[in-house]
Amino acid sequence: MKNYFIWAIIILISINTYSQLNHKNSEYHPTTNEKLFVGEDLTYVVKYAFFNLAEVRFKVLEKTKINNTSVYKTIAYIDSYPDLPFVSIHQVYESYIDSSLFPLKFFAKIFSDDTVFVKYNFIGDSIVEMQKGKLGAKKLWLDSTAIIHHRMQDGLSILFYTRMNCGETKNLSVPCFVNEKEETTTLNFYSKSEPVLIDSVDYEIDCIRLDGSTDFVSVYGLTGSFEGWFSNDKFSVPILAKLNVLIGSVNLELIKWNKELWSPPSFKN
């Protein structure tokens, strides 16, 4: 049940780009890019009304190889705050992304009394090998393969795919492999510059907005729609995101980053 909630959080933070060409209703397509860099470190707070619920941290750890293919090892940590009543969420996601910004491997750990792991191996554009079970146990709950017809993003790689495709107005339908099946995320990008204020910066940040939706609905009441604002510069850093739920709106806001590598651009009217 929590997997849908976490997927929505990652979607909100991750989708932050706009195409260089003026396309409408264009199909999802691969791209080549080498903009990922080891050392990136971004942290976000999850807010509901006046309450801070959790932190989400994204990092690019290293460049390594899988089957002689160069990949970036990326990771996301999701942790609820210890004083949050009734809910305890501690999860780690890893995605190994090649130069075309598609995943070769995905690994997740969901920490609880019985820590669960999920592993996907993406074999080209035709097969996903799936494993799921209790960490350390000898028997798997799931050990199977899924037949696919095109390359897909996972719940973490979509962050980097979308960030690295910069441009202007564009609509995309992106196939993603989540919860052991194919889902679709629709993205609508806009080119108008907008000012955004967050608590960790004392000036208006120059941002670009997008919105979109997913084709699945969470048991937590997520409607599937979202919107986000991203830095209007070559880094396209996610700044702020909003998700509609039955009880209101959940916000995700940037609170920490590597200040030696990047500074939020100032909005100029």
C-alpha positions in Angstrom: 0.0 0.0 0.0 2.8 2.4 0.8 4.4 1.8 -2.5 1.8 3.9 -4.3 2.5 6.8 -1.9 6.2 6.6 -2.4 5.8 6.4 -6.2 3.8 9.6 -6.2 6.4 11.4 -4.1 9.1 10.4 -6.6 7.0 11.4 -9.6 6.4 14.9 -8.0 10.0 15.6 -7.4 11.4 14.0 -10.5 9.6 15.5 -13.5 11.2 18.8 -14.3 12.0 19.3 -18.0 10.7 20.8 -21.2 11.6 19.9 -24.8 13.9 21.9 -27.1 11.4 21.3 -30.0 7.8 22.5 -30.0 6.0 19.1 -30.0 2.4 18.4 -29.1 1.3 14.9 -27.8 4.6 13.5 -28.8 5.5 9.9 -28.0 8.0 8.9 -25.4 11.4 8.4 -27.0 15.0 7.7 -25.9 17.7 10.3 -25.8 21.4 10.4 -25.3 22.9 12.6 -22.6 25.9 12.7 -20.3 24.8 15.4 -17.9 24.5 13.2 -14.9 27.4 13.9 -12.5 28.7 12.0 -9.4 28.2 14.0 -6.2 24.8 15.6 -6.8 22.9 15.6 -3.5 19.3 17.0 -3.1 17.0 16.8 -0.1 13.3 17.7 0.1 10.8 18.0 2.9 7.3 16.5 2.6 4.6 18.9 4.0 1.0 18.6 4.8 -0.6 21.9 6.0 1.7 23.0 8.9 3.1 19.6 9.4 6.5 18.3 8.2 6.0 14.6 7.4 9.2 13.2 5.9 12.4 13.9 4.0 13.4 12.6 0.5 17.0 12.6 -0.5 18.4 12.0 -4.0 22.1 11.3 -4.7 24.3 10.2 -7.7 26.8 8.0 -6.0 29.2 6.7 -8.6 29.8 5.6 -12.2 30.2 1.9 -12.6 29.5 -0.9 -15.1 26.8 -3.6 -15.6 27.6 -6.2 -18.3 30.3 -3.9 -19.8 27.7 -1.0 -20.0 28.6 2.2 -18.2 25.9 3.2 -15.7 25.4 5.8 -13.0 24.4 4.5 -9.6 21.6 6.7 -8.2 19.8 6.4 -4.9 16.8 7.8 -3.1 16.3 7.7 0.7 12.7 8.3 2.0 12.3 8.7 5.8 9.4 9.9 7.8 10.2 12.0 10.9 10.5 10.0 14.2 7.8 12.1 16.0 5.2 11.5 13.3 2.3 9.5 14.8 0.9 6.3 13.3 3.2 6.2 10.3 6.8 5.0 9.9 8.2 5.0 6.4 11.9 4.1 5.8 12.7 3.1 2.2 15.8 3.1 -0.1 15.6 3.0 -3.9 18.6 2.4 -6.2 18.6 2.7 -10.0 21.5 2.0 -12.4 21.0 4.3 -15.4 22.9 4.1 -18.7 23.9 7.0 -21.0 20.5 7.0 -22.7 18.9 7.6 -19.3 17.2 4.2 -19.1 17.6 1.8 -16.2 19.4 -1.5 -16.4 18.7 -2.4 -12.8 16.4 -1.3 -10.0 16.5 -2.3 -6.4 14.3 -1.2 -3.4 14.3 -2.0 0.3 11.2 -1.3 2.4 12.2 -1.3 6.0 9.7 -2.7 8.6 9.5 -5.6 11.0 10.0 -7.8 7.9 12.1 -5.8 5.5 11.0 -6.4 1.9 13.1 -6.0 -1.2 12.1 -5.6 -4.8 14.6 -6.1 -7.7 14.1 -5.5 -11.5 16.6 -6.3 -14.2 15.8 -4.6 -17.5 16.9 -6.8 -20.5 16.8 -4.4 -23.5 13.3 -3.5 -24.6 11.7 -6.9 -24.2 12.0 -8.4 -20.7 12.0 -7.4 -17.1 13.3 -10.0 -14.6 11.5 -9.5 -11.3 12.3 -10.7 -7.7 10.5 -9.8 -4.5 10.7 -11.2 -1.0 11.8 -10.8 2.6 15.4 -9.6 2.9 17.6 -12.5 4.1 15.0 -15.2 3.5 15.7 -18.2 1.3 12.3 -18.2 -0.4 11.2 -15.5 -2.8 7.5 -14.3 -3.0 8.0 -13.5 -6.6 10.6 -14.8 -9.1 9.3 -14.2 -12.6 9.7 -12.2 -15.9 7.5 -9.6 -17.6 7.3 -9.2 -21.3 7.5 -5.6 -22.4 7.6 -3.9 -25.9 9.7 -0.9 -25.3 12.2 0.4 -22.8 10.7 1.7 -19.6 11.6 4.0 -16.7 11.5 2.8 -13.1 10.4 4.8 -10.1 13.7 6.5 -9.7 15.3 6.7 -13.2 12.3 8.8 -14.4 13.8 11.6 -12.2 17.0 11.7 -14.3 15.4 11.0 -17.7 13.0 14.0 -17.3 15.6 16.4 -15.9 18.1 15.7 -18.7 15.7 16.4 -21.6 15.6 20.2 -21.6 13.5 22.3 -24.0 10.2 24.1 -24.2 6.5 23.2 -24.6 5.9 19.5 -24.8 3.4 16.8 -23.9 4.7 13.3 -23.1 3.3 9.9 -22.3 6.0 8.0 -20.4 5.8 4.2 -19.8 7.0 3.2 -16.3 7.5 -0.2 -14.7 6.1 0.0 -11.1 4.5 -2.5 -8.8 5.4 -5.3 -11.3 3.4 -3.9 -14.2 3.5 -1.1 -16.8 2.0 2.2 -15.8 1.8 5.5 -17.7 2.7 9.0 -16.6 1.5 12.0 -18.6 3.6 15.2 -18.5 2.7 18.7 -19.7 5.6 21.1 -19.9 5.4 24.9 -20.1 8.1 27.5 -21.0 6.9 30.6 -19.1 9.2 31.7 -16.3 7.6 32.0 -12.8 8.8 33.2 -9.4 8.8 30.7 -6.6 9.5 31.2 -2.9 10.7 28.5 -0.5 11.8 28.6 3.1 15.4 27.7 2.4 16.0 30.7 0.0 15.5 34.3 0.9 14.6 35.5 -2.7 12.3 34.5 -5.5 13.7 31.6 -7.6 13.3 31.7 -11.4 11.3 28.5 -12.2 9.6 26.7 -15.0 6.3 24.9 -14.3 4.8 21.6 -15.4 1.8 19.4 -14.5 0.6 15.9 -15.3 -1.1 12.8 -14.0 -0.6 9.1 -13.6 -3.0 6.3 -14.6 -3.2 4.7 -11.2 -4.9 5.7 -8.0 -3.6 5.2 -4.5 -5.4 3.8 -1.6 -4.2 6.9 0.3 -6.5 9.0 -1.9 -4.0 10.3 -4.4 -5.9 11.6 -7.4 -3.0 11.1 -9.8 -2.6 14.7 -10.7 0.5 16.8 -9.8 2.4 20.0 -10.6 5.9 21.1 -10.0 8.4 24.0 -10.4 12.0 23.6 -11.5 15.0 25.9 -11.7 15.1 27.9 -15.0 18.7 27.1 -15.7 20.8 24.3 -17.3 20.5 22.2 -14.1 16.7 22.1 -13.9 16.7 21.3 -10.2 13.2 20.5 -8.7 12.3 23.3 -6.3 8.7 22.7 -5.3 5.9 20.2 -6.1 2.3 19.7 -5.2 0.1 16.7 -5.2 -3.7 16.7 -4.7 -5.2 14.2 -2.2 -8.6 13.7 -0.8 -7.8 15.7 2.4 -6.0 18.6 0.7 -2.6 19.1 -0.9 0.8 17.6 -0.1 3.9 19.8 -0.9 7.5 18.8 -1.5 10.1 21.5 -1.1 13.8 21.7 -1.6 15.7 22.2 1.7 19.3 21.1 1.1 21.7 21.0 -1.8 25.4 21.1 -2.6 26.1 24.8 -2.5 29.5 24.4 -4.1 27.9 23.0 -7.3 24.7 25.1 -7.7 22.8 28.1 -6.5 19.1 28.8 -7.2 18.7 31.3 -10.0 17.1 34.6 -9.0 13.8 35.6 -10.7 14.1 38.9 -12.7 10.8 40.4 -13.6 
